[in-house]
Amino acid sequence: MSPRKSNLESTIYFGDDGWWHGRVTMSVLPDGSPDRRHRMARTRPAVRRKVRELEKLRDEGRATKAGRKPTVGQWMETYLTDIASLKLKPRSLDDYWSKTRNDIIPGVGKHRIDKLAPEHLEQMYRAMLDAGRAPSHVVKVHRILSRALKIAHRRRMIGENVATLVDPPSIDETETNPFTREEAKAFLEAAAKRPTFMRWIVGVGMGFRQGETLGLRWPYVDLQAELFHPRWQIQRLTWRRGCSDAHACGARLHRFEPCPPDCATHKGYKHGCPKPCTLTCVKHASICPDRKDGGLAFTRPKTKKSTNPVPIPPAFIPYLIAHKAQQDELREAAGELWQEHQAVFTRPDGRPSDPRDDWEEFKDLLAEAGIGDRRLYDGSRHTAGTILNELGVDMPTIMEILRHTQISQTRRYVKGRSHLSKDAMRRMGDAFLPAPQLAPEPSTETRTETGDRRAARSPARRRIR
């Protein structure tokens, strides 16, 4: 067969095994040896077609690189360690690692990335759904795997990103359930009995995220200009090992045998008993004496829009000043035990408030106020957006207050109220139709048609004709 490129030859021959074989020279390796790829088929036209397809990929520069390809599990570890870690925020990277260890590697980790097929992903997604995983969880796994394969395709390790050939499950958008104005007042009345009252004023009244609220710091609170500058947020990060032998360091927490069927230790776990450790387990970094980059930490918000200043309602200023005075008293009482972090909302020793304790307090306040169960987002950002809309604030302004990057995102945060819809449709009807005319009341006098009146009506009838 004639070569498609200078010094790059292709050959086709019939083998002793009864198959037609084709060999294509793709390139010359750095050591001077040729990179030849092999194709085989039952008939000559079939193998010729495969050879031409491979030559086309070579000539267009889309052929995969030579060498044995890693498995999906090996590539995911390389991607998360060397590539994603340079771009992702720490919390997002932790989430990527969690879904990789618990879903991707057990599902398709043993397949070579160049042999991965759409059917493998579809079977994994089906198994995850059958195991009780939410569709939104499966979609996140799909996106993580797709991004990793995209990098592999860009580096010519694979010919195609098979994740783009698979449709992940559809997600039913979670129905929001914000507070009504009456519920919001009842919630804040219950919170007024606690030292954390100002924290809930900011969350419910201004729509701050939990991490943004607990991450507020006094240098970024401008009381004179009445502005919050949310430049920081509090997040709980996963500890990373700092020792040289991570497996030996976590020896006392290794558990290689699965739990018995009637295990009582993990009875309350949401996803059941944890999986046994592997023989080379290195995941117990939380007990490493040299651990780093974990626990509660101040981190930067995810987007630049999230750091935009937010006006403080003038009615909140006196409460904020009183909260600062209360914190000064706690600082004096704690003395040397006080740990200064310049946080607006702290524990008695000055450390930032723990998001877990904050969530538990939210649930307690719901019970005290007699309000049904809610998500924390429903009681803060969704409530603020919905009430602002009820007060007649336009959508672009709500978007600026909530610091969204797209107005479509703001619309998902604002829930319509049925009484507002009825009032709007009433006003719509009044705009199009006049008010109904009341029928005249019948006169008590008996009126009869006289001859004179009949004569007066006759010309009118003639004119109409």
C-alpha positions in Angstrom: 0.0 0.0 0.0 1.3 3.4 -0.9 2.4 5.6 2.1 0.3 8.5 3.1 3.2 10.4 4.5 6.9 10.5 3.7 8.8 7.5 5.2 5.6 6.3 6.9 4.7 3.1 5.2 1.7 0.8 5.7 1.5 -2.9 4.8 -1.3 -5.4 4.4 -0.8 -9.2 4.3 -2.7 -12.5 4.9 -1.4 -14.3 7.9 -1.1 -18.0 8.7 -3.8 -17.7 11.3 -6.4 -17.0 8.5 -6.8 -13.3 9.3 -5.8 -10.3 7.2 -3.3 -8.0 9.0 -2.4 -4.4 8.5 0.5 -2.5 10.0 0.8 1.3 9.9 3.9 3.3 10.7 2.8 6.2 12.8 6.0 7.9 13.6 9.6 7.5 14.6 10.2 7.3 18.3 13.0 9.2 20.0 15.2 6.1 20.1 15.0 5.8 16.3 12.6 2.8 16.3 9.4 3.0 14.3 6.0 3.3 16.1 3.9 0.7 14.2 0.3 0.0 14.9 -1.5 -3.3 14.1 -5.0 -3.9 12.8 -6.6 -7.2 11.8 -9.9 -8.3 10.1 -11.4 -11.4 8.4 -11.4 -9.8 4.9 -9.0 -7.7 2.9 -11.5 -4.8 2.4 -12.2 -4.7 6.1 -8.5 -4.5 7.1 -7.8 -1.9 4.4 -10.6 0.3 5.8 -9.1 0.0 9.3 -5.7 0.9 8.0 -7.0 3.9 6.1 -8.8 5.2 9.2 -5.6 4.9 11.2 -3.6 6.7 8.5 -6.2 9.5 8.5 -5.8 9.9 12.3 -2.0 10.0 11.9 -2.1 12.5 9.1 -4.5 14.8 10.9 -2.5 14.6 14.1 -5.3 13.0 16.1 -3.7 9.6 16.6 -3.0 8.5 20.2 0.5 8.4 21.5 2.5 5.2 21.6 2.9 3.1 24.8 0.6 1.2 27.1 -2.3 3.3 28.4 -3.1 3.5 32.1 -6.3 2.2 33.6 -9.1 4.6 34.5 -8.1 4.3 38.2 -4.5 5.1 37.5 -5.4 8.0 35.3 -7.9 9.5 37.8 -5.2 9.5 40.5 -2.8 11.2 38.2 -5.4 13.7 37.1 -6.4 14.6 40.6 -2.9 14.7 42.0 -1.0 16.6 39.3 -3.7 18.4 37.2 -6.9 19.2 39.0 -5.1 20.1 42.3 -3.6 23.1 40.5 -7.0 24.6 39.6 -9.7 23.4 42.0 -10.6 24.9 45.3 -9.6 22.6 48.3 -13.3 21.7 49.0 -14.0 20.9 45.4 -10.9 18.7 45.2 -12.0 16.8 48.3 -15.3 16.1 46.6 -13.6 14.9 43.4 -11.4 12.5 45.4 -14.4 11.2 47.4 -16.4 10.4 44.3 -13.4 8.9 42.6 -12.6 6.5 45.4 -16.2 5.5 46.2 -17.7 5.4 42.7 -15.4 5.7 39.7 -12.6 3.4 40.7 -15.0 0.6 42.0 -17.1 1.0 38.8 -14.7 1.3 35.9 -11.3 1.7 37.5 -9.8 -1.5 36.1 -10.6 -0.7 32.4 -7.8 0.8 30.3 -8.8 4.4 29.3 -8.3 3.5 25.6 -10.6 0.5 26.0 -13.3 2.3 28.0 -16.7 2.1 26.2 -20.0 4.0 26.6 -21.6 0.7 27.8 -19.2 0.6 30.8 -20.3 4.0 32.0 -24.0 3.3 31.4 -23.7 0.1 33.5 -21.9 2.0 36.3 -24.6 4.7 36.4 -27.3 2.1 36.4 -25.7 0.3 39.3 -25.3 3.5 41.3 -29.0 4.4 40.8 -30.0 0.8 41.9 -27.8 1.2 45.0 -29.8 4.3 46.0 -27.6 7.1 44.8 -29.4 10.3 43.8 -29.5 11.2 40.1 -27.7 14.5 41.0 -24.8 12.4 42.6 -24.5 10.3 39.4 -24.4 13.5 37.3 -21.5 14.8 39.4 -19.6 11.6 38.9 -20.2 11.8 35.2 -18.9 15.4 35.0 -15.7 14.5 37.0 -15.0 11.5 34.8 -15.7 13.5 31.7 -13.3 16.3 32.7 -10.5 13.7 33.4 -11.1 12.0 30.0 -11.1 15.4 28.3 -7.6 16.0 29.5 -6.5 12.5 28.4 -8.0 13.1 24.9 -6.3 16.5 24.7 -3.0 14.8 25.4 -3.7 12.2 22.7 -3.8 9.3 25.2 -7.2 8.3 23.9 -8.9 8.8 20.5 -12.3 10.0 21.9 -13.8 11.0 25.2 -16.5 8.3 25.6 -18.2 10.3 28.4 -19.5 12.7 25.7 -21.4 9.7 24.1 -23.3 9.0 27.3 -26.4 10.8 28.6 -26.3 11.0 32.4 -29.6 10.7 34.4 -32.0 13.6 34.4 -32.2 15.6 37.5 -35.5 16.7 39.0 -34.9 20.2 40.4 -35.3 20.4 44.1 -38.4 22.3 45.2 -37.4 25.2 47.3 -39.3 25.9 50.5 -38.4 29.3 51.8 -39.9 30.9 54.9 -43.0 33.1 54.7 -42.7 36.5 56.3 -44.5 35.2 59.3 -42.2 32.2 59.6 -39.1 34.4 59.2 -40.3 36.7 62.0 -41.0 33.6 64.2 -37.6 32.2 63.5 -35.8 35.4 64.3 -37.9 35.8 67.5 -36.6 32.4 68.6 -33.0 33.3 67.6 -33.2 36.6 69.6 -33.0 34.5 72.8 -29.5 33.3 71.8 -26.1 34.9 71.6 -26.0 34.0 67.9 -28.9 36.3 67.0 -26.9 38.5 64.7 -25.7 35.5 62.8 -29.3 34.6 61.9 -30.2 38.2 61.0 -27.4 38.2 58.4 -28.4 34.7 57.1 -32.1 35.2 56.8 -32.2 39.0 56.3 -29.4 39.3 53.7 -29.3 35.9 52.1 -25.6 35.1 53.0 -24.4 31.5 52.5 -23.4 29.6 55.7 -19.7 29.7 54.9 -19.8 33.4 54.0 -21.7 34.3 57.2 -19.4 32.3 59.5 -16.3 33.6 57.5 -17.2 37.3 58.0 -14.2 39.2 59.6 -14.3 42.6 61.3 -11.7 44.3 58.9 -14.2 43.7 56.1 -17.2 45.2 57.9 -17.6 48.9 57.2 -20.1 50.3 59.7 -19.8 53.8 58.5 -20.5 53.0 54.8 -22.9 50.2 56.0 -21.3 47.6 53.8 -20.3 43.9 54.2 -17.3 42.8 52.1 -17.5 39.0 52.0 -13.9 38.3 51.1 -13.6 35.1 53.1 -15.6 32.0 53.9 -15.3 29.2 56.4 -14.9 25.6 55.1 -14.0 22.3 56.7 -11.2 20.7 54.6 -10.0 17.2 54.6 -6.7 16.6 56.3 -3.7 15.7 54.1 -0.9 13.5 55.3 2.6 15.0 56.0 4.5 11.8 56.9 6.6 9.7 54.6 4.8 6.4 55.3 1.1 7.1 55.2 0.1 3.4 55.4 2.1 2.8 58.6 1.0 6.1 60.1 -2.7 5.0 60.0 -2.1 1.5 61.2 -4.4 1.7 64.2 -7.4 2.7 62.0 -7.0 0.1 59.3 -10.0 -2.3 59.1 -9.5 -5.0 56.5 -12.5 -7.2 57.3 -16.1 -6.2 56.3 -18.6 -5.5 59.1 -21.0 -8.3 60.1 -24.6 -8.1 58.7 -25.9 -7.0 62.1 -23.3 -4.3 62.7 -24.4 -1.9 65.4 -21.3 0.4 65.2 -22.4 2.1 61.9 -26.1 1.7 62.3 -26.8 5.4 61.9 -24.5 5.9 58.9 -26.4 7.3 55.9 -24.7 5.0 53.4 -24.3 2.0 55.7 -21.0 0.5 56.9 -17.8 1.9 55.4 -15.9 -0.3 53.0 -12.9 -2.2 54.3 -9.5 -0.7 53.8 -7.3 -1.9 50.9 -4.0 -3.6 51.7 -2.2 -0.4 50.8 -4.6 2.0 52.5 -3.3 5.6 53.0 -6.6 7.4 53.7 -6.3 7.9 57.5 -4.5 11.2 57.2 -6.6 12.7 60.0 -4.4 11.0 62.7 -1.1 11.8 61.1 1.0 13.9 63.6 2.3 15.9 60.6 -1.1 16.4 59.0 -1.7 19.7 57.2 -4.3 21.7 55.2 -7.3 20.3 57.0 -10.0 21.2 59.6 -11.8 24.6 59.7 -10.0 27.1 57.5 -10.6 30.6 56.0 -10.8 30.2 52.2 -11.6 32.6 49.3 -15.0 32.5 47.7 -15.4 30.5 44.5 -16.2 33.4 42.1 -15.2 37.0 42.0 -18.9 38.0 42.0 -19.3 36.5 45.5 -16.8 39.1 46.9 -18.9 42.1 45.8 -19.9 44.3 48.8 -23.4 44.0 50.1 -25.3 47.0 51.7 -26.2 46.4 55.4 -29.9 47.4 56.1 -29.7 50.4 58.5 -32.0 48.6 61.0 -29.3 46.0 61.4 -26.6 48.4 62.4 -27.6 48.8 66.1 -27.7 45.0 66.5 -24.3 44.7 64.8 -22.7 47.3 67.2 -24.2 45.5 70.2 -22.9 42.2 68.9 -19.4 43.7 68.7 -19.6 45.0 72.3 -20.7 41.5 73.5 -17.7 39.9 71.7 -15.3 42.4 73.4 -16.7 41.3 76.7 -16.0 37.6 75.8 -12.5 38.5 74.8 -11.8 40.1 78.1 -13.3 37.2 80.0 -11.3 34.6 78.1 -8.0 36.4 78.6 -5.1 34.3 77.3 -7.4 31.6 76.2 -8.8 33.8 73.5 -7.7 32.9 69.9 -7.9 35.9 67.7 -9.1 35.3 64.2 -10.9 38.6 63.7 -14.1 36.6 63.0 -17.5 38.3 63.5 -19.1 35.1 64.7 -17.0 33.1 67.1 -17.1 30.5 69.9 -16.4 31.6 73.5 -12.6 31.2 72.9 -12.5 33.3 69.7 -12.3 30.4 67.2 -14.7 30.7 64.3 -18.1 29.0 64.7 -18.3 25.4 63.5 -20.6 24.9 60.5 -21.8 21.6 62.1 -22.8 23.3 65.3 -24.4 26.1 63.2 -26.5 23.6 61.3 -27.7 21.9 64.5 -28.7 25.2 66.0 -30.7 26.0 62.8 -32.7 22.8 63.3 -33.2 23.6 67.0 -34.5 27.1 66.1 -37.0 25.6 63.6 -38.4 23.4 66.3 -38.6 26.3 68.8 -40.4 28.5 66.2 -42.8 25.8 65.3 -41.7 25.7 61.7 -41.5 22.5 59.6 -38.2 21.1 58.6 -36.2 23.1 56.1 -32.8 23.0 54.4 -30.4 25.7 55.6 -30.4 27.3 52.1 -34.2 27.5 52.2 -34.1 29.4 55.5 -31.5 31.9 54.3 -30.8 32.6 50.6 -34.1 31.3 49.2 -36.0 33.2 51.9 -34.1 36.5 51.3 -34.6 36.2 47.5 -38.3 35.4 47.8 -39.1 38.2 50.3 -37.2 40.7 48.3 -39.4 39.8 45.3 -42.5 40.1 47.4 -41.4 43.6 48.4 -41.3 44.6 44.7 -37.6 44.5 44.2 -36.7 43.8 40.6 -34.8 40.7 39.6 -31.5 42.4 38.5 -31.3 44.0 42.0 -32.0 40.7 43.7 -29.2 39.2 41.6 -26.8 41.9 42.8 -27.7 41.4 46.5 -27.4 37.6 46.3 -24.2 38.0 44.1 -25.2 35.6 41.4 -23.4 35.6 38.1 -26.5 34.8 36.0 -30.0 36.0 36.4 -31.3 32.6 35.6 -29.7 31.4 38.8 -31.5 34.1 40.7 -34.9 33.0 39.3 -34.4 29.6 40.7 -33.9 31.2 44.2 -37.1 33.2 44.0 -40.3 31.3 44.7 -43.6 32.8 43.7 -46.5 33.1 46.2 -50.0 32.1 45.4 -51.6 35.2 46.9 -49.2 37.4 44.8 -50.3 35.5 41.7 -54.0 36.1 42.5 -53.4 39.8 43.1 -51.4 40.1 39.9 -54.1 38.4 37.8 -56.8 40.6 39.4 -54.8 43.7 38.3 -54.4 42.1 34.9 -58.1 41.7 34.5 -58.8 45.3 35.6 -56.3 46.5 33.0 -58.1 44.7 30.1 -61.8 44.8 31.0 -63.9 47.6 32.4 -65.7 47.2 35.7 -69.1 45.4 35.3 -72.0 47.8 34.9 -74.8 47.4 37.5 -78.2 46.7 36.0 -80.7 49.7 36.6 -83.3 49.0 39.2 -86.8 48.7 37.7 -89.1 51.7 38.3 -92.2 51.3 40.5 -94.3 53.3 38.0 -96.2 51.4 35.3 -95.3 52.8 32.0 -97.4 52.3 28.9 -96.7 53.1 25.3 -99.0 55.8 24.1 -99.9 56.6 20.5 -97.7 59.7 20.6 -94.7 57.7 21.5 -95.4 55.1 18.8 -95.6 57.9 16.3 -92.2 59.4 17.4 -90.5 56.0 17.1 -91.8 55.3 13.5 -89.4 57.9 11.8 -86.5 56.4 13.7 -87.3 52.9 12.4 -87.6 54.3 8.9 -84.1 56.0 9.2 -82.5 52.7 10.4 -83.8 50.9 7.3 
